[in-house]
């Protein structure tokens, strides 16, 4: 993604990590099917857009109501009301240290009309729910049996507040999220980080996930066992039974 004609940002010899504060680092992309605009949440450049005709990205906003954005990342659009949701990390820290959910309302030209209040900013959480009604009972049984549990997820800084909103954050001993670890599944790094946080060896851990490449191959490359959700196991209860926990 090119944000300006900067020769120092192009080519295989450029240290992109070293120059990302100059060249930009897009961490969220979302296409508006109604307007044809592609919105970009860039860690350093703020909220940008590429019009339906293509071309260079232009800045939509770097602040709202006098509040500057920090490290913007992630992105979602509610096309019914023009609300763009994204996450924003503190400008004092690197992006891996977390952030806050933000939202702005755009007009038909893509201009920022307002920054929304906290309740509206967090409205995206309502789209999430627990898929297994026995989940809480199973996770409590696993913890009672002495099993250490971690979330390993390709997600952004909203994961922790999302787990709190679902009232399940206390089920887990650790959370390894790609936005903080700076490595995504199937990279073994994120699985090894989860093991480090739990204080266990990879060969003593099993990862359960629904993506054969990201979850199964990635976990096994890290030295963990891995079970494919929907094939090897069908429910959390079955996971517990395979581990040997009484539910």
Phi, psi and omega in degrees: 000122183256127181258339178197166180276080181243107183299329183289354181259357187247154174103155184287344182273354182281134174278092188294325179294322181290328187252011185295334178289344177261317187270342180100157178216092180291121181245356177210134179228139176207134183260128177269107185291339181281313183267340184082008180276144172254115180265143184229128171260109182255136184303329186246333187263351181088211180267123182236169180213144169245125183289172183296343179271356181085199180101195181286150176287141177240152182285132172269312181197146171241359177200164177216132180053040176082359181256118181286142174287150175267248177260094182286140181203161184063163183189141173207151183234131170263101187290346180287328185230005176076019180271130175253120179260139175202170178255152184221120179263160181298138178288350180275344185235164175289162190298338184287350187273007173108183182184188183234149176284132179230163175207144175229151177257129181255152172270185184297337179268001180086010179278148179285122177270319182197154168266134187277157178289167187305319183298320180287326180299326185266011183296337180298337183296333183295342181282351184254146176207163178280131187277343184238116182296340179268006188303310184299315180298319182292315182293325175296320180294321178297315180294321178299327180280359179091009179281130176271138187235141178219149170267130175237112191217139167277093186210175179255194187289356177279353185299315183297311176297331177293316178298322177294320179296326178277358179058040179231006182297330182282357177285340192245147178273340183202156176228123175247103183248138188302326181295335180264321180286336184063039174205137181251148169304138013268015178301124181302338184305318184289327177289319178295325177295318178298317178297319178298316180296327179277341183076036180233158176278147180305323182290348178259008184244150173233134179252136178244125179204168187255007180241119186298318182286304186292318186269307187285305181295319181297314181295319181291327175296333179275355180097005179269159166283163182207137177239134181273120178294133182093351179230295178287322178224148184247347183203164176298324179299319179293324176300312181299319181295320180293328178284333180107013179273143179272125180249000000 
